[in-house]
Amino acid sequence: MANIERLRVFAAHAAQSVALHGRNEAAVLAAITPALATLIAHDDFLPEAYTKPDPKYYQQYLLYGDPAQNLSIVSFVWGPGQKTPVHNHRVWGLVGILRGGELSADFTEREGRLVPGATELLSPGRVVAVSPRLGDIHQIANAYDDAVSISIHVYGGNIGRIRREVFLPETGEVKPFVSGYVNTDVPNLWAA
Ligand SMILES: [Fe+2]
């Protein structure tokens, strides 16, 4: 059985950090980044229902969302070879690699054109940040063609409901995008 206490402690810390630091993004990220690193240092807290890949699409499971929509914690599950489109977030976000490995490709928008930046292999234990202030456009891919990869993401809003964009670098097209979540039930953080 999953060690849900670890996830509850993290969710409490993240909620307290947002309540304490509000719109001070740098302070919020400084408070939550080490806590996310501590959470993902042990791969024992994620209930199995939120680890399941889909044969076709990467999965986005809501683990915790605060009612004021200032915080969401999400499990992303990539099947072999799956990847996101190039996309933005419009709020701060943290990505913590739990299982497998992910390729993170950064992009910037210059004079209406999308310019590719660095691509980095992220291994378990690694935490990276995105935001409109730090750089908000990226693409994440499972680094493996033969294994599932999972990361835990934290956002400064209800990421599944935020109107944001996907970018098609080949054509320059920009499309509106609301990601949603694949699950209807969230984990019971108070389960014994
Ligand atoms: Fe993202």
Residues whose N, C-alpha, C, O or C-beta is under 5 A from the ligand:
A	BS01	LIG	none
